[in-house]
Amino acid sequence: MSVALGGGIFAVWIPAVLIAQRINNGNRLKFSWKKVLAGCPDWMRYATFAIFGYAIVNFLMLISNSSVDNEQGIRAFTGHGMAFYAMAFSIFFSSWNLPGMLSARYCPAGHEVSHDDRFCSLCGLPAAQTGQDDN
């Protein structure tokens, strides 16, 4: 059972990471969870981060205990699994709710710009508004 849950994480996490990178225009240095989860309602973002907090606290409790039995190991694994599944679901929901985040935006000179940019960082021209992109 735990092997199926662990393998399933890779099945959903790899596409989720690719979608998150597309939303952030592949910019790893300025990665923004706020931008990636913009299509989620507030309660979903808070719940996802609360599950991540649970996984961290659960892991810290596990490593602080000197005797670890099989039940505690499974609990630690399921906490991390819940965190990865919750984040993947939130990324998928966000991109489904705001599909325009996945399409590229361009300035009039043809440079790709971020969705929150008003002007092109390369040439300074105004970025095309959503729905007016020709490319």
Secondary structure, DSSP 8 states (H G I E B T S, - for coil): -HHHHHHHHHHHHHHHHHHHHHHTTT-STT--HHHHTTTS-HHHHHHHHHHHHHHHHHHHHHHH-SS--HHHHHHHHHHHHHHHHHHHHHHHHHHHH-GGGGS-EE-TTS-EE-TT-SB-TTT--B---TT----
